[in-house]
Amino acid sequence: MFKELNPLLHSELRLAVISLLISVEEADFVYIRQQTGATAGNLSVQLDKLAKAGYIVVTKTFKGKMPCTLCKITPQGIDAFEEYVEALKSYIMK
């Protein structure tokens, strides 16, 4: 039987963000945008969706006088990612 895929992570950009964050302690907005190739506006919207779901924590700070947005995956986000990967395996391993 196929497992249900998490619709929040089934989005290409949100999945890319979670995939990046799972392998680092935290990442700033500019790094995530560069790695994903997303526009700033689209990335901002997708980060907000992930934060509202409790998958990431977004912290807005400053580096000198420049604003800096930092993102970090939460334990809930790690669990959701691992469940998503397991669900994908149910499609691939048949």
TORGUKE-498383 format. One record per residue (C-alpha): residue number from 1; y, x, z; chain; residue in three letters. Coordinates in Angstrom, 1 decimal, always signed. Layout:
REM TORGUKE-498383
SITE  lumfi       y       x       z  kepa  roti
SITE    NUM       Y       X       Z     A   ALA
...
This chain:
REM TORGUKE-498383
SITE  lumfi       y       x       z  kepa  roti
SITE      1    +0.0    +0.0    +0.0     A   MET
SITE      2    +3.5    +1.2    -0.8     A   PHE
SITE      3    +5.9    +1.7    +2.1     A   LYS
SITE      4    +9.4    +0.2    +1.9     A   GLU
SITE      5   +12.1    +2.7    +0.9     A   LEU
SITE      6   +15.1    +2.8    +3.2     A   ASN
SITE      7   +17.9    +1.3    +1.0     A   PRO
SITE      8   +20.6    +3.3    +2.7     A   LEU
SITE      9   +18.9    +6.6    +1.9     A   LEU
SITE     10   +17.8    +5.4    -1.6     A   HIS
SITE     11   +21.3    +6.1    -2.9     A   SER
SITE     12   +21.4    +9.4    -4.7     A   GLU
SITE     13   +24.5   +10.7    -2.9     A   LEU
SITE     14   +23.6    +9.5    +0.6     A   ARG
SITE     15   +20.2   +11.1    +0.2     A   LEU
SITE     16   +21.8   +14.3    -1.0     A   ALA
SITE     17   +24.1   +14.4    +2.0     A   VAL
SITE     18   +21.2   +13.8    +4.5     A   ILE
SITE     19   +19.1   +16.4    +2.7     A   SER
SITE     20   +22.0   +19.0    +3.1     A   LEU
SITE     21   +22.7   +18.1    +6.7     A   LEU
SITE     22   +19.0   +18.2    +7.8     A   ILE
SITE     23   +18.9   +22.0    +7.0     A   SER
SITE     24   +22.2   +23.0    +8.7     A   VAL
SITE     25   +23.8   +22.6   +12.2     A   GLU
SITE     26   +26.8   +20.9   +10.6     A   GLU
SITE     27   +28.8   +21.0    +7.4     A   ALA
SITE     28   +32.4   +20.4    +6.4     A   ASP
SITE     29   +33.5   +17.8    +3.9     A   PHE
SITE     30   +34.5   +20.4    +1.3     A   VAL
SITE     31   +31.1   +22.1    +1.4     A   TYR
SITE     32   +29.3   +18.7    +1.0     A   ILE
SITE     33   +31.5   +17.7    -1.8     A   ARG
SITE     34   +30.9   +21.0    -3.6     A   GLN
SITE     35   +27.2   +20.9    -3.1     A   GLN
SITE     36   +26.8   +17.3    -4.3     A   THR
SITE     37   +29.5   +17.3    -7.0     A   GLY
SITE     38   +30.8   +14.0    -5.6     A   ALA
SITE     39   +34.4   +12.9    -5.8     A   THR
SITE     40   +36.3   +13.0    -2.5     A   ALA
SITE     41   +36.7    +9.2    -2.5     A   GLY
SITE     42   +33.1    +8.4    -3.2     A   ASN
SITE     43   +31.9   +11.0    -0.7     A   LEU
SITE     44   +34.2    +9.6    +2.0     A   SER
SITE     45   +32.8    +6.1    +1.5     A   VAL
SITE     46   +29.2    +7.3    +1.6     A   GLN
SITE     47   +29.8    +9.4    +4.8     A   LEU
SITE     48   +31.3    +6.3    +6.4     A   ASP
SITE     49   +28.2    +4.3    +5.6     A   LYS
SITE     50   +25.9    +6.9    +7.0     A   LEU
SITE     51   +28.1    +7.2   +10.1     A   ALA
SITE     52   +28.1    +3.4   +10.7     A   LYS
SITE     53   +24.3    +3.4   +10.4     A   ALA
SITE     54   +24.2    +6.1   +13.1     A   GLY
SITE     55   +22.6    +8.7   +10.8     A   TYR
SITE     56   +25.5   +11.2   +11.0     A   ILE
SITE     57   +28.4   +12.0   +13.3     A   VAL
SITE     58   +31.7   +12.7   +11.6     A   VAL
SITE     59   +34.3   +14.7   +13.5     A   THR
SITE     60   +37.9   +15.1   +12.2     A   LYS
SITE     61   +39.6   +18.3   +13.4     A   THR
SITE     62   +42.0   +20.9   +12.2     A   PHE
SITE     63   +41.6   +24.5   +11.1     A   LYS
SITE     64   +45.1   +25.8   +11.7     A   GLY
SITE     65   +47.2   +23.1   +10.1     A   LYS
SITE     66   +44.6   +22.0    +7.6     A   MET
SITE     67   +42.5   +18.9    +8.4     A   PRO
SITE     68   +38.8   +19.5    +8.6     A   CYS
SITE     69   +36.1   +16.9    +8.6     A   THR
SITE     70   +32.7   +18.0   +10.0     A   LEU
SITE     71   +29.5   +16.2    +9.6     A   CYS
SITE     72   +26.3   +16.5   +11.6     A   LYS
SITE     73   +23.0   +14.7   +11.3     A   ILE
SITE     74   +21.8   +12.7   +14.4     A   THR
SITE     75   +18.3   +12.4   +15.7     A   PRO
SITE     76   +18.3    +8.9   +14.3     A   GLN
SITE     77   +19.3   +10.3   +10.9     A   GLY
SITE     78   +16.5   +12.9   +11.1     A   ILE
SITE     79   +14.0   +10.1   +11.9     A   ASP
SITE     80   +15.2    +8.0    +9.0     A   ALA
SITE     81   +15.0   +11.0    +6.6     A   PHE
SITE     82   +11.4   +11.8    +7.7     A   GLU
SITE     83   +10.4    +8.2    +7.4     A   GLU
SITE     84   +12.0    +8.1    +3.9     A   TYR
SITE     85   +10.0   +11.2    +2.8     A   VAL
SITE     86    +6.8    +9.6    +4.1     A   GLU
SITE     87    +7.5    +6.4    +2.3     A   ALA
SITE     88    +8.1    +8.4    -0.9     A   LEU
SITE     89    +4.7   +10.1    -0.4     A   LYS
SITE     90    +3.1    +6.7    -0.5     A   SER
SITE     91    +4.3    +6.3    -4.1     A   TYR
SITE     92    +3.5    +9.9    -5.2     A   ILE
SITE     93    +0.1   +10.4    -3.6     A   MET
SITE     94    -1.6    +7.3    -5.0     A   LYS
